[in-house]
Amino acid sequence: MQKTLSKVNGCPQRDRSETEWYGGVQTFMWMCEDNIVEVPFDNEHLFEQILSPANLNRAYKAVIGNKGCGGIDKMSCEQLFSWLSANKDALIRSLMDGSYRPNPVKRVEIPKDNGKMRLLGIPTVVDRMVQQAINQVLTPICECQFSRSSYGFRPRRGCHDALRGAQEIINAGYIYVVDLDLERFFDTVNHSKLIEILSRTIKDGRVVSLIHKYLRSGVMNKGLFEASEEGTPQGGPLSPLLSNIMLNELDKELERRGLPFVRYADDSMIFCKSKRAARRVKESITRFIEGTLYLKVNKEKTVVSYVQGV
């Protein structure tokens, strides 16, 4: 089973499984070699916030509430409490001293609507809890930077909001759309590019390093280990946030160009007022995505369409 968990106090926020708002510049008390020290709530002390008792407790409740199957160690959600009772101090120490190594995720395939299979990577329940703790602290920080035109995997936003946003754009006269399809997005995210983007906002190198470990933790597929040189496997609490961090670069580029759009996870619709403009946008945004973000556009499925307002 999992080798090592954590202890620490975090950013004040609403008691929800997903984090909502960053608490601002405050402080909390932290035990350090039998001495009590005051640690500020700032971007260089995020690791302490992630490992705070309050934040970890919320993460534990979220993992237990979401249930789900175990990872490669076969530990169930029901077994997590007893494991933490015996191992939480060792887990926290390993996270603090940098010796913690996430387990590989378990490869699971589920059928898609088109008959193909979607690849999921299921972390162990301990890794899910640590990922959830990271997610709860990073989400409100990143939310401040995300576009109002992105709707997937975000607090208080959903597919119905995306549809309403698209309808408003169409009603404003943007009757041609570039339906953008990214090829195997979650499996092809460039780790170096993602870490570069993440490091612009997250200045605590310990947090970035731990996320990098999760990205490179590998996959166990039918008993065989597979290295993960790219991608952020769907199935863990961090994957949705990391996907939005990466694709926020696309959002910012579209906003810089003044192009109205709606994005839901890795599905984007970019709106134009003429077919000619839409075709130009399709070609230029493909160059940006592949040349700057190192992602692959599915050129067969990325099409220009006419849409009718109501």
Secondary structure, 3 states (H helix, E strand, C coil): CCCCCCCCCCCCCCCCCCCCCCCCCCEEEEEECCEEEEEECCCCCHHHHHCCHHHHHHHHHHHHHHCCCCCCCCCCHHHHHHHHHHHHHHHHHHHHHCCCCCCCEEEEEEECCCCCEEEEEECCHHHHHHHHHHHHHHHHHHHCCCCCCECCCCCCCCHHHHHHHHHHHHHCCCCEEEEEEECCHHHHCCHHHHHHHHHHHCCCHHHHHHHHHHHCCCEEECCEEECCCCCCCECCCHHHHHHHHHHHHHHHHHHHCCCCEEEECCEEEEEECCHHHHHHHHHHHHHHHHHHCCCCECCCCCEEEECCCC
